[in-house]
Amino acid sequence: MITHKQFDNDFKYIEIQNKQAEAKIALQGAHLFHYKVKDKASLLWLSDSAYFEEGKAIRGGIPICFPWFGKNKEDPSLPQHGFARTQLWTVVLEEEIDEGTTYIQLQLKPNTHTLTQWAYLFDVTLDIIIGHELSIALSVTNTDTKPFEISTALHTYFSVSDIDNISIKGLENRAYYDALEEKTSIQDGDILIQEEVDRVYVNPTETITLLDRDEKISLQQEGSNSLVVWNPWIEKSKQMADMTEDGYRTMVCLETSNAREDARVLQAKESHVLRAEFKYG
Ligand code: BG6
């Protein structure tokens, strides 16, 4: 079942329920903010104090970072992570493929707001498949006559039982840029989160595994050669109005991205697809 809903303040979202899973997608940002497989806990973390308000990004789920990731290189005063997560997207397709699989496609087109911040014409679609597995793909086409550079992310917030219970596999011996230390290091063994972490890993293995006690979640990526690992820990959380004091303990971001050196240049008419697939086991 696909239902169009809205909160009291008119903030619109789509609710999906099928035999395998349930999900919620906000039209602002094409933001998947809930996904849960039957008989499992929620896969995605959502802050207890997240905003569902026009013009404010939702803290949790899968924010879409486009056309730049992090700070804008030319103008750092522009909104962090680009405008896609606070723009209103249009639903292009919604289809119940079978009893356990629902397909939603949303689109973002340039408008006066996007052109003021980024003077390029583009066609961006987000394909979301909700079933026993979750698939999300961001497709960007350059519809302009000049090339442009994009730096993007599927900024996934995973919900975890407790930050002390998790380990992340698939990044052993990989180089990463540590945004806190502003230097490059090499990952030694599995990743454990015991402090603030803000890193861009280069050349991750195709499948990243998140282990949380007995639960194993696999993240498979395509069109990406960088993975961001982020946890704000205690002090940074206090500075965020949409993060509760102990929220950092039940989340970790593993972001399928084209970040830093993995930014892509698209010539006129060229397209790029960034895809992430999530499954248990
Ligand atoms: C991560 C960045 O991707 O997103 C961090 O690496 C940043 O530096 C975090 O703090 C959250 O960003 P925002 O804009 O949603 O608060």
Residues whose N, C-alpha, C, O or C-beta is under 5 A from the ligand:
A	BS01	BG6	Q80 D198 V228 W230
